Structure formats: structure tokens, C-alpha cells
Amino acid sequence: MIKAYAKSDKGKVREINEDYFYISTSLDEVQLYILADGMGGYNGGEIASKLAVQTAKNYIENNFKETEKDKDSIIQLLGSSMEYANMVVYEKAKENPELQGMGTTLEICLIYNNKAYIGHVGDSRTYRIRKQFIRKLTQDHSYVQKLVKEGTITNEQAAHHPQKNMLMKALGCNAFVEPDVMVKGFLKDDILIICSDGLTNLVDQETIYEMASKNIEQATKDLVNLANDRGGYDNITVVVIKNI
């Protein structure tokens, strides 16, 4: 059985919330958890995030029945849903000059048969808590992460780098996107946390672990409140999922 809670807040600085999320009810055939953090002027981010989430959700739900239930086929389905969402957002931006350059991050988690199929584009993140350990499952598609990978800067320097919000990859900005898609075990008592950078820029991994491992419903509220207490410079969204 899976329990999930989510909370989204516009934070203390932004005028609108450009984050958007979707979580399945326990009765849905496909267990889907999706989060997007939009960007772009004139409501562009708000439109991009909502469009990406709804398009990917519909694509997966419409095609899940016909999909073979082996690992490779589900990975393929997830990747295709993100490529399709990318095309829809990109085309929408082309139609309207005011939406030019809009885009969004996209995190998708499809849970099936004690496995989490994770799709990722951008710098929103997915973590997994297992036993007493938290692990970041996704790699930020950011300029700063590239510098860390190359060994140019450390993780500590990355946290305070002036260009840390510069994305190397986002959904909807180009005609094609190559998402990261992976599969991880999701066993009894495991917890998944999906969040936008409005949380991770202000709350470290250890604190996320401490709060999420106590009470998942309370954790969504406490984490959002903590990010707001520390400045709330961006929209903040947290989804916490537990395999009970």
C-alpha cells in the first residue's frame, strides 16, 4: 500500500506559483506522482508546468494498459511521455510570442510492482530514504552540477554558486529533450521525496531526511514552512510517498 502527501506554496517573494504537481489516489490503476517547476516571463512558467504535468499524466494513463509490464517497456513509456510533453510545451511557446522561452523541470515517478520508475529533466529532485539513509536519485541538469562532475568546484561551492539556477536542460525549450529515466527498488517502508529547488536551495538533504522519516504528512508542511522561514525566495513544492 502506498501513502502520499504533497504541499505547494508560492513562497515569500514570487507573485504566482509556477510549480505544479499531481499525485494519484490509492484507487488509481497507475500510481503516478509528478512535479514540475516552470520558468518563463508573463505566466509562461505557470502554463509550462501545468501543461507538462497534465500531458505526461494523460500520455502514461492512456498507454499503460497496452504497455508490456517489463522493466524496459515501462522505462520506454516514461521516456516517451516526457518527450511528448516536451513537444506540447515547445509548440505552445511557439504559438504565442509572450510565451517564448518558457520551459519547466519535470519529475515523474511511476510506482509499479515494488519498483519506482523515475523520469527527470531539470533541477527538481527525487530522493529515496531506505532504513537510516537518504540518497539523491537524480542528477541536476544544471551548469553548476556540470562543474561538480568535472571536478572544477566542490559540492559545498556548488551550494552557493551565483549561477546555480542556470539549467543545461529543461522541458519545452527545444524541439527535442533527452530525459533521464531510471528504475529503483521501492520496498516496504521506503520513502520517496520529490521536490522543487525552492526547497533544496534552502533546506539540506540531512534535514529533509530527518523530517520525512518521522511523519510523511507532517513533513510536507514542515519542509515548506522551513524553506519559507529561511527566506522563501522561490515557489516550494514537496511530494512525499511511502510504501507502507
Secondary structure, DSSP 8 states (H G I E B T S, - for coil): -EEEEEEEE-TTT-SS--EEEEE--TT-SSEEEEEEEEE-TTTHHHHHHHHHHHHHHHHHHHHTTTS--SHHHHHHHHHHHHHHHHHHHHHHHHH-GGGTT-EE-EEEEEEETTEEEEEEESS-EEEEEETTEEEE-S---BHHHHHHHHTSS-HHHHHT-TTTT-BS--BTSSS----EEEEEE--TT-EEEEE-HHHHTTS-HHHHHHHHTT-HHHHHHHHHHHHHHTT--S-EEEEEEEE-
